[in-house]
């Protein structure tokens, strides 16, 4: 068996490959997809954080590829024609980033409730402006999670620990731990009037693109806070700007933006009730360790002829 492994992670991945498949052959590829050997008979490829066109190059040069693994959880950018037409198996690293992203959501919520930015480095006058009503609590607030996979579950568990009431919308509305109410994937709109915090954790698909629209913002409470750690394209940006500008919602925490990097002249930068972070919620010293753990387990399954975990459904889009 021959595998294509990115050169930049070879020191970490090669020993893992040889532990699982001692007879395997490895060809390394550079950031632009240039291989250091013949990949025409390669069967598996580990993608790293490279553009889709790099993946396309490898797919064209490796006609026997049967499996591609990506370090990302989101795969909306990877459905290139070569992968779909040849029915190559695609697995992702869903779950590897659930813990740091869930903690980042708590950061957004706590920063909003406790006025973290405003209280940083207080002036003399700030010492005397606080009163019992100036800072909020997460306790007994209602959180709505739209999209309930690994990340949604990790958010729910932590929110429940703060004494929050948790609502969730998922594809299959089965009861789950840490969640008080579960609805189907389209039922989230009916829950918006109940939510103090709304978290978007859904994958970007044709069905979810732009789904959080003006009608959704009209359903939200004036004190509600929107958090997006998924994809910026899920939210209608014009509707978001209108809701923020007219103070129809309290604010937003955005780690996923309509354009990345967000242009310096984008109107979101001028919104005082918005916190913007550079799509970094996934970051943690342990993220790579978890990604390689998922890849290693799938490599074991691939060699053994077993069903792979985290197998992406190209029809559903995730």
N, C-alpha and C positions, 0 to 999 in steps of 0.2 A: 504494500500500500504506500502511496506517495501523498504527502500533504504539502500545501503551500502555507508558509508561516511568515508573517511580517518580520523583517530584519530587526526592527526596533524592539521587539519583545522576544527575540530568539533566545536570549540567555535564560528567560523565565519559562518559555513554552517548550523548547527542545527537550529538556530533561523530563518534563511532564509527558511528552509524546513517547519518548523511549521507555518510560516506566510502564505506560499502558500498552504500547505496541513496539517491542524491542526491534522488530525487523523493519520498521517503517523507514521510508526515505523522506527526507525533508528538503524542500527547495525554498529558499528565502526570497522575499520580494522587497524592493525598496518602496519608499512612500509613493512613487509614481507608478508602481506596479511592475517595474522591471525585475524579472526573475534572474537568479544566478545559476539557473540550470534549466533542464527541459521539463516543462510542466504539462506536456501534451497528454500524459497518462496519469495526471494527478486526479485523485478522487475526492479530496476534501480540502477546504480552504478556511483559514481563520482570517476574517477581515479585522482590521484595526480601525482607528478613527481616520479614515480616508474618504474622499469624495466618491459618489456613485460611479463616476467614470473610471476610477481606478479598478473598482470591482468589475465593471464591464470589460476592461482590458483583459483581466485574468480569465473571465468567463470565455471570452473569444479565443484565447490561447490555450485553454484547457478544456477540450471538448468532452472529456470523460468525467468531469466534475459531477458529483452526486449530492454533495452536502456543503453548505456554507454556514459558518457561525459568525455572528456579529456581536461585538461587545456592548452594543446599545440595546435598550429595551424597545425604543421606537424604531420602526422599520419602514415607515411611510416613504422614505427616500430611497429604498433599496429594491423596490419592485421594478427593476429594469427588464426590458423585453427578453434579454438572454436568459434570465433566471426563470421568468414565468413560462416562456415558450418551451424550455427544456425540462420544466417541472423539477427543478433542482430543489432539494430540501433546504429550507432556511430556518435556522434556530437563532433565538435571541438570548439576551442575558437578563430577561425579566426576573426581578427579585434581587439582583445583585446590588441595586441602588436603592432598594426600598427603605432601608434604615436611614441613610443620610437625607434622603428626600423627605421622609416623614418628619425628621427632626427639623428640617428647614421650614416645613409648613408650620410646625409649632413656633419656630422663630418668628415667622410672619405674624402669626396670631398673637403671640405674646408682645411683640413689638407694637402692634396696634393697640392691644388692650392696656399695656403699661406705658404707652407713649415713650418708647425707648429712645427714638431719635431726638425728640424734643427735650428729654431729660438729660441727654448726654452733655457733660461739661456745663453745668448750670451756672448762671450768673448770680450775683448777690440777690437780685430781685426774685429769682426763681425759688429761692429757699422759702419764700413766704407766700407763694402762689398756690401751693398744694392745699387741697382739702379732701374730705371723704369722697367726693364725687369726681375727683379729677382723674383717677385711675380705675380701670375696669378689672374684671376677673373673667377667666374662662369657665369657672365653675358654674354649672347649670345653663351655660350658653348652648345653642344648638348649632351643630356642624353638619353640613350637607356635603357628601363626597360624591362627585359625579365621575363614575368609572371606578370600579372596585376590583382591582387586581391585587398584585403583591403590594404595590405602593399604597393603594387605598386601605388595605387591611392593616398595614403598618401604621398609617395615620390614625385609623380608628382605634387601634389598641392604645396609642399614646394619648389621644384625646379623651378616651374613656378614663384613663388614669388621672386626668385633670377634672373629672366629674362632669364632662360635657355630655349632652344628649347627642347621639350620632345617628344620622340618616344616611342612606346610601342608595345609589342607583347602579344597577349592574345588569348584564345581559340576561342572567338567570336569577330571578328574584328569590333565591333560597335564603333562609335564615343563616346568619353568620355571627360569630363571636364579636363582642364589643359594639354591635350595632343594634339600635333600638327599633328602627324601621328600615326595611329593605323593599325597594320597588324595582320594576323592570327598567330597561335602559331608556325608555321614553317617559318614565314617571317622574323624573326629577323636576320638571316644570311645576308640577302641582305642589312640590315641597318647598319651592323657593320662598313663599311668604312666611315659612316657619324658621328660616335659617338666619342666624347671626353671622355665620361664616360659610362661604361656599368655596369648595376646593375642586378645581378641574384636574382630574387625574386620568382622563380618557385618552386612548390613542387617537392619532389623526388618521381619519379614513374619509372617503367621500361622504359618508353619512354624518360625521361629526364636524366637518369643515364648516365654519361659520355658524354652528348650531346655537352658540350662546349669543343671541341676537337682541334687538331692541325689545322684543316681546318678553324675553327672559329678564332683562333689566327692569322692565316695568313691573314684574312680579316680585322683585326683591324689596326688602325693607329699607327705609332710608338709613338705618344704622348698620346695614349689612356690609360685609367686607369680602371682596372677591380675591381668591388666590389661584393663580395659574402656574402649575409646575409641569404642564404637559407640552402642548404646542400652541404657539401664539395664534395660529390660523384657526383654532377652534372658536376663538372669540371674534365677533364682528368689531373691528377696531373703532369704526365710526360710532357705533352704538355705545361702546365703552367710553369713548371720549365724551359723548353727550351726557351719559349718566354721571360721569365724574365731574364734568364742568357744571352741570346743573345741580350737583349735590343730591342726586336721587339715590345714590349709594354713598356709604361713608368713605370708601377708598378701595384700593387694590394693592396686592403684592404680586409682582410679576417677575417670575424667573424664566418665563417663556414669552417671547415677543413676536410681533408680526414680521419684523425683520431683525436679523442678527448678524453683526452688531446693529443695535438700534441707531439710526442716523442721528447726528448731533442736533439737527433741526426738527426732529420728530416732535409733535405736540405732546406726546406722553411725558417727555422730560419736563414740561412746564406745568404739569399737574402737581400741586402741592400735596394732594392726598394719595399719591402713588409712591410705592417703593419699588425700584427696579434693580434687579440683580442680573449678572451676566450668564444666565443659563448654567449655573454652577451648583445647583442643589444636590446633584448626584455625587459631588466630590467628597472623597474620604480617603485616608490612607489605606483603607481596607477594600475599597471598591474593586481594584484590580485583582486582589486575592479572590474575591467572590466570583468575578467574571471568569477567571481561569478555572475555578472550581466547577462551574457549570460546564465550561468547555471540556474539561477533563472527564467529567461524568458522561457527557455526550460522546466523546471519543471512545470511551470504554464500550458504550452501547453500540456505536457504529461498527466497531471491530467485531463485537459479538452478534451483530445482526439483530439487535433489539430496537424497539421503538425509541426514538429520541425524545428527550424532554424539551419543553419550550419550543415546540414545533409551531412555526407560524402558518396560519391559514391565509393564503393570498387572496381568497375571496372575501373573507371578513376584514382583512387588512391588518391583522395583529395575531 
